[in-house]
């Protein structure tokens, strides 16, 4: 059937059941259709009955919601890759990055209220990003911030909290918000969370704030999104749309029904931007476990300038590791203790084992998340004198120490 080109909207019957969908591809007598349910179906074209052609449509978008096209507010967009800037390869079924994220324009209700300043990095899945990429993202975000007063970074979700916390420390001062946005499901899927997350980020970007945040779905419905502080957020689920949570507290703000409501007062915007872009790479993070051998830990600590140990409970490791840790501390390695527990804080004054580790020189990280402790160590060792490390590490520089001790995600 020669009219079944990509994007054709059709209604047809297959095995006595009626379907609606959009043609993805048609070749060799087989037609691949994205059904209105969101699932794909590949069937022989001669098995389709009562075919009704109902128009054409771009298959990259799920709906068209037009906003007010005045373009009054300037916003910088930095696309780094990830699912939010990806599409499905219908030949292999794989999700691949795309260079042009502008297909989002027709699907985000408020995007036409802004004047877009686009910057596209070579698209990369977030597991391939390195600290060198964090520095490049920081510099590109700075240029967009200086031109537009606000920056939105499209980023893959898997390592988004690492990049966001790195920028949070690197920006000593900033004149506007830098908001990271991702999606758990690609933009060509009806269940994609990309559009609401982006819509919410645009609304949050209107606030006169001077810090880095992460914007993702608040729950599994498509009605609310949350703004998380970059140094308190973690991805807590592999695939759910509400995977991101502020740990030990509430998100800074929630977006619902076109309105952004702030729960906390964000750091105010500064008059100028100050970027400290040095990062020490010789910093490791290790998850303590009962079968870990002292020699294994010794190899990890060897040649490092700092190491974060995710200990048990309030911040402990087995006594068989004390010698290895003491040698590392005496050789100049900053050894930091965090907890494997998702919530709560390290307290190394409760048990004698914690006090012994402190006497060796281990630095307790309080309520700081392990990955944030690692990034903060990289920042401090890259930009400040080594003798200032412990004092600065224990300062609450970007809100990385949680002043409350909740389980997180309480109602706002």
C-alpha positions as CSV (number, residue, x, y, z in Angstrom):
1,X,0.0,0.0,0.0
2,X,1.9,3.0,-1.3
3,X,0.3,5.6,1.0
4,X,1.7,4.0,4.2
5,X,4.6,6.5,4.6
6,X,6.2,7.4,7.9
7,X,3.9,9.6,10.0
8,X,0.6,8.4,8.4
9,X,-2.2,8.3,10.9
10,X,-4.5,5.4,10.3
11,X,-7.2,3.2,11.7
12,X,-7.4,-0.4,10.8
13,X,-8.6,-3.8,11.9
14,X,-6.4,-6.8,12.7
15,X,-7.9,-10.1,13.8
16,X,-11.3,-8.5,14.3
17,X,-9.8,-5.8,16.6
18,X,-9.7,-2.1,15.7
19,X,-6.5,-0.1,16.2
20,X,-5.4,3.5,15.8
21,X,-1.8,4.4,15.3
22,X,1.0,6.2,13.3
23,X,3.1,4.5,10.7
24,X,6.8,4.3,11.8
25,X,8.0,2.4,8.7
26,X,6.8,0.3,5.8
27,X,8.9,-2.1,3.8
28,X,8.8,-5.6,2.3
29,X,5.1,-5.9,3.0
30,X,5.5,-5.3,6.7
31,X,4.2,-2.1,8.4
32,X,5.5,-1.0,11.8
33,X,2.9,1.1,13.6
34,X,3.1,3.0,16.9
35,X,-0.3,2.4,18.4
36,X,-2.3,4.9,20.4
37,X,-1.6,2.8,23.5
38,X,2.1,3.6,23.1
39,X,3.1,0.0,22.0
40,X,4.5,-0.8,18.6
41,X,3.0,-3.5,16.3
42,X,4.6,-5.0,13.2
43,X,2.2,-6.9,10.9
44,X,1.9,-7.9,7.2
45,X,0.1,-5.1,5.4
46,X,-2.2,-7.6,3.6
47,X,-3.5,-8.8,7.0
48,X,-4.9,-5.3,7.8
49,X,-8.6,-4.8,7.2
50,X,-10.8,-1.7,6.8
51,X,-7.7,0.6,6.6
52,X,-8.7,4.2,7.0
53,X,-6.0,6.9,6.3
54,X,-6.7,9.8,8.6
55,X,-3.8,12.3,7.9
56,X,-0.1,12.7,8.7
57,X,1.9,13.6,11.8
58,X,5.5,13.9,12.9
59,X,6.1,10.8,15.0
60,X,8.6,12.5,17.4
61,X,5.9,14.3,19.3
62,X,3.0,12.9,21.2
63,X,0.8,16.0,21.3
64,X,0.8,19.6,20.3
65,X,0.2,22.2,23.0
66,X,0.7,25.8,21.8
67,X,1.8,28.4,24.2
68,X,1.9,32.2,24.1
69,X,4.4,33.0,21.3
70,X,5.8,36.2,22.7
71,X,9.3,34.9,23.5
72,X,9.7,37.6,26.2
73,X,12.0,35.7,28.6
74,X,15.5,34.7,27.5
75,X,16.8,31.2,28.5
76,X,19.9,29.3,27.6
77,X,19.6,25.7,26.7
78,X,22.6,23.3,26.9
79,X,21.9,19.9,25.4
80,X,24.4,17.3,26.5
81,X,22.5,14.1,25.5
82,X,20.6,11.6,27.5
83,X,17.1,10.2,27.1
84,X,15.5,13.7,27.1
85,X,17.4,14.4,23.9
86,X,17.1,10.9,22.4
87,X,14.8,9.0,20.1
88,X,14.2,5.3,19.6
89,X,15.9,3.6,16.6
90,X,12.9,1.5,15.4
91,X,15.2,-0.8,13.4
92,X,17.2,-2.0,16.5
93,X,14.9,-0.9,19.3
94,X,17.8,1.0,20.9
95,X,17.6,4.6,22.3
96,X,20.0,6.8,20.5
97,X,21.0,10.4,21.2
98,X,19.9,13.0,18.6
99,X,21.7,16.3,17.8
100,X,18.6,18.4,17.5
101,X,16.4,18.7,20.6
102,X,14.2,21.4,19.1
103,X,11.5,18.8,18.5
104,X,10.5,19.6,22.1
105,X,9.3,23.0,21.1
106,X,5.9,21.9,19.9
107,X,5.2,19.8,23.0
108,X,6.0,22.1,26.0
109,X,3.2,24.4,26.7
110,X,5.2,27.4,28.0
111,X,8.3,27.1,25.9
112,X,7.1,29.8,23.4
113,X,7.0,32.3,26.2
114,X,10.8,32.2,26.1
115,X,13.5,33.2,23.6
116,X,15.7,30.2,23.3
117,X,19.5,30.3,23.1
118,X,20.6,26.8,22.1
119,X,24.0,25.2,22.7
120,X,24.5,21.6,21.6
121,X,27.4,19.5,22.9
122,X,28.2,16.3,21.1
123,X,25.4,14.1,22.5
124,X,26.7,11.5,25.0
125,X,24.9,9.1,27.4
126,X,25.6,10.1,30.9
127,X,27.5,7.0,31.9
128,X,30.2,8.2,29.5
129,X,30.6,11.6,31.1
130,X,33.8,12.3,33.0
131,X,35.0,15.2,35.3
132,X,36.5,16.8,32.2
133,X,32.9,17.0,30.8
134,X,31.7,18.5,34.0
135,X,34.2,21.4,33.5
136,X,33.1,21.9,29.9
137,X,29.4,21.8,30.9
138,X,30.2,24.4,33.6
139,X,31.9,26.8,31.1
140,X,29.1,26.4,28.5
141,X,26.5,27.0,31.3
142,X,28.4,30.1,32.3
143,X,28.3,31.6,28.8
144,X,24.5,30.9,28.5
145,X,23.9,32.3,32.0
146,X,25.8,35.5,31.1
147,X,23.8,35.9,27.9
148,X,20.4,35.0,29.2
149,X,20.2,35.1,33.0
150,X,19.2,31.5,33.3
151,X,20.4,28.1,32.0
152,X,18.7,24.8,31.5
153,X,20.9,21.7,31.0
154,X,19.4,18.7,29.3
155,X,21.3,15.7,30.8
156,X,21.0,11.9,31.1
157,X,19.5,10.8,34.4
158,X,22.0,8.1,35.5
159,X,24.8,10.5,36.5
160,X,22.9,13.8,36.5
161,X,23.2,14.3,40.3
162,X,27.0,14.0,40.0
163,X,27.2,16.7,37.3
164,X,24.7,18.9,39.0
165,X,26.6,18.7,42.4
166,X,29.9,19.3,40.6
167,X,28.5,22.6,39.1
168,X,27.0,23.5,42.4
169,X,30.5,23.5,44.0
170,X,32.2,25.0,41.0
171,X,29.9,28.1,40.9
172,X,31.1,30.1,43.8
173,X,28.7,32.8,42.8
174,X,26.0,32.8,40.0
175,X,23.7,35.4,38.7
176,X,20.8,33.1,38.0
177,X,19.5,29.5,38.1
178,X,21.2,26.6,36.4
179,X,18.7,23.8,36.3
180,X,19.4,20.2,35.1
181,X,16.5,18.4,33.4
182,X,16.3,14.8,32.3
183,X,13.7,12.2,31.4
184,X,13.2,8.6,32.2
185,X,11.4,7.8,28.9
186,X,12.3,9.2,25.5
187,X,10.3,12.0,24.0
188,X,8.7,9.9,21.2
189,X,6.8,7.8,23.8
190,X,3.4,8.8,25.0
191,X,4.5,8.2,28.6
192,X,7.5,10.4,28.3
193,X,8.2,12.7,31.2
194,X,10.4,15.0,29.2
195,X,7.7,17.6,28.4
196,X,6.4,18.2,32.0
197,X,9.9,18.2,33.4
198,X,11.0,20.9,30.8
199,X,7.8,22.9,31.3
200,X,8.5,22.9,35.1
201,X,12.1,23.8,34.7
202,X,11.1,26.9,32.6
203,X,8.7,28.0,35.3
204,X,11.3,27.4,38.1
205,X,13.9,29.4,36.0
206,X,11.8,32.6,36.5
207,X,12.7,32.6,40.2
208,X,15.5,35.1,41.3
209,X,17.7,32.2,42.5
210,X,21.5,31.7,42.3
211,X,22.0,28.0,42.7
212,X,22.0,24.7,40.8
213,X,19.0,22.4,40.8
214,X,17.6,19.2,39.3
215,X,14.0,19.1,37.9
216,X,12.2,15.8,37.5
217,X,8.7,14.3,38.0
218,X,7.3,14.6,41.5
219,X,5.2,11.4,41.2
220,X,4.2,8.9,38.6
221,X,1.3,11.0,37.3
222,X,1.9,13.6,34.7
223,X,0.8,16.6,36.9
224,X,3.6,17.5,39.2
225,X,7.4,18.1,39.0
226,X,9.9,18.9,41.8
227,X,12.9,21.1,42.0
228,X,15.7,19.4,44.0
229,X,18.8,21.0,45.5
230,X,21.7,19.6,43.4
231,X,23.7,18.4,46.5
232,X,20.8,16.6,48.2
233,X,19.2,14.7,45.3
234,X,19.6,11.1,44.2
235,X,18.1,8.8,41.5
236,X,16.2,6.1,43.5
237,X,14.7,4.0,40.8
238,X,15.9,2.7,37.5
239,X,12.8,3.5,35.4
240,X,10.0,5.2,37.3
241,X,9.3,8.8,36.3
242,X,9.5,9.9,39.9
243,X,12.9,8.3,40.4
244,X,14.6,11.5,41.8
245,X,14.2,12.3,45.4
246,X,15.5,14.9,47.9
247,X,17.0,12.8,50.6
248,X,16.4,13.7,54.2
249,X,14.0,16.5,53.5
250,X,11.6,18.0,51.0
251,X,12.3,19.3,47.5
252,X,12.9,23.0,47.2
253,X,9.8,23.6,45.1
254,X,7.0,21.8,43.3
255,X,5.4,22.7,40.0
256,X,1.7,21.9,39.5
257,X,-1.1,23.2,37.3
258,X,1.1,25.9,35.8
259,X,2.3,27.2,39.2
260,X,5.7,26.8,40.9
261,X,5.5,26.8,44.8
262,X,8.7,27.1,46.7
263,X,9.1,25.2,50.0
264,X,12.5,26.7,50.8
265,X,14.1,30.0,50.0
266,X,16.8,29.3,47.4
267,X,20.3,30.9,47.5
268,X,19.8,34.4,46.1
269,X,21.3,35.4,42.8
270,X,24.7,37.2,42.9
271,X,25.7,40.3,41.0
272,X,28.4,38.4,39.2
273,X,29.5,34.9,38.3
274,X,32.5,33.2,39.9
275,X,33.5,29.8,38.5
276,X,36.2,27.7,40.2
277,X,36.8,25.0,37.6
278,X,39.7,23.0,39.1
279,X,38.9,19.4,40.0
280,X,41.3,17.0,41.7
281,X,40.8,13.6,39.9
282,X,42.7,11.4,42.5
283,X,39.7,10.9,44.7
284,X,38.0,7.5,45.1
285,X,34.8,6.2,46.7
286,X,34.5,2.7,48.1
287,X,31.6,0.7,49.5
288,X,32.6,-1.2,52.6
289,X,31.3,-4.7,52.8
290,X,32.1,-7.8,55.1
291,X,34.1,-9.5,52.4
292,X,36.3,-6.5,51.6
293,X,40.0,-7.3,52.4
294,X,42.4,-4.8,53.9
295,X,44.7,-5.2,50.9
296,X,41.8,-4.3,48.5
297,X,41.2,-1.1,50.5
298,X,44.9,-0.4,50.6
299,X,45.1,-0.6,46.8
300,X,42.2,1.8,46.4
301,X,43.8,4.3,48.8
302,X,47.2,4.1,47.2
303,X,48.1,7.2,45.3
304,X,44.8,9.0,46.2
305,X,44.6,12.4,47.6
306,X,41.2,11.7,49.2
307,X,38.8,8.7,49.5
308,X,35.2,8.5,50.6
309,X,34.3,5.3,52.5
310,X,30.6,4.3,52.6
311,X,30.6,2.7,56.0
312,X,27.9,0.8,57.9
313,X,25.3,2.5,60.1
314,X,26.6,5.6,61.9
315,X,29.9,5.3,60.1
316,X,31.9,2.2,60.8
317,X,34.3,-0.3,59.2
318,X,35.8,-3.4,60.6
319,X,38.8,-3.0,63.0
320,X,41.0,-5.0,60.7
321,X,41.0,-1.9,58.4
322,X,42.3,0.6,61.0
323,X,46.0,0.0,60.2
324,X,45.5,0.5,56.4
325,X,43.5,3.7,57.0
326,X,46.0,5.0,59.5
327,X,48.8,4.5,57.0
328,X,46.8,6.3,54.3
329,X,46.0,9.3,56.6
330,X,49.6,9.5,57.7
331,X,50.7,9.6,54.0
332,X,48.4,12.6,53.4
333,X,45.2,10.9,52.1
334,X,42.0,12.6,53.3
335,X,39.8,9.7,54.4
336,X,36.1,10.6,54.7
337,X,33.4,8.5,56.3
338,X,29.8,8.5,55.0
339,X,27.0,5.9,55.6
340,X,25.5,3.3,53.4
341,X,22.1,4.2,54.9
342,X,19.9,6.1,52.6
343,X,18.8,8.6,55.2
344,X,20.2,9.8,58.5
345,X,23.7,11.0,59.3
346,X,27.1,9.7,60.3
347,X,27.7,10.1,64.1
348,X,31.2,8.7,65.1
349,X,30.8,9.7,68.7
350,X,28.2,7.1,69.7
351,X,30.4,3.9,69.6
352,X,34.0,3.5,70.5
353,X,34.8,2.2,67.0
354,X,33.7,5.6,65.6
355,X,35.8,7.4,68.1
356,X,38.8,5.3,67.2
357,X,38.5,6.0,63.5
358,X,38.3,9.8,64.3
359,X,41.5,9.5,66.4
360,X,43.2,7.9,63.4
361,X,42.1,11.0,61.4
362,X,39.0,9.9,59.6
363,X,36.7,12.9,58.8
364,X,33.0,12.3,59.5
365,X,30.7,13.6,56.7
366,X,27.6,14.1,58.8
367,X,24.5,13.9,56.5
368,X,26.4,14.5,53.3
369,X,25.6,12.0,50.5
370,X,28.6,9.9,49.6
371,X,28.8,11.0,46.0
372,X,28.5,14.6,47.0
373,X,31.3,14.1,49.5
374,X,33.4,12.8,46.7
375,X,32.7,15.7,44.4
376,X,33.2,18.2,47.2
377,X,36.6,16.7,47.9
378,X,37.6,17.0,44.3
379,X,36.5,20.6,44.3
380,X,38.3,21.5,47.6
381,X,41.6,19.8,46.7
382,X,41.5,21.5,43.2
383,X,40.9,25.0,44.4
384,X,42.1,25.5,48.0
385,X,45.3,25.0,50.1
386,X,45.4,21.4,51.4
387,X,45.6,22.6,55.0
388,X,42.2,24.2,54.6
389,X,40.6,21.0,53.5
390,X,39.0,19.7,56.8
391,X,37.7,23.1,57.8
392,X,36.1,23.7,54.5
393,X,34.8,20.2,54.1
394,X,32.8,20.6,57.4
395,X,31.3,23.9,56.2
396,X,27.9,23.8,54.7
397,X,28.9,25.5,51.4
398,X,25.9,24.7,49.1
399,X,23.3,23.1,51.4
400,X,25.0,19.7,51.2
401,X,24.6,19.2,55.0
402,X,21.0,18.4,55.7
403,X,19.9,20.3,58.8
404,X,16.8,18.1,59.3
405,X,16.8,14.4,59.8
406,X,13.7,13.1,58.1
407,X,13.1,10.3,55.7
408,X,12.7,12.7,52.8
409,X,9.9,13.5,50.4
410,X,7.5,14.6,53.0
411,X,4.4,16.5,51.6
412,X,5.3,20.0,50.6
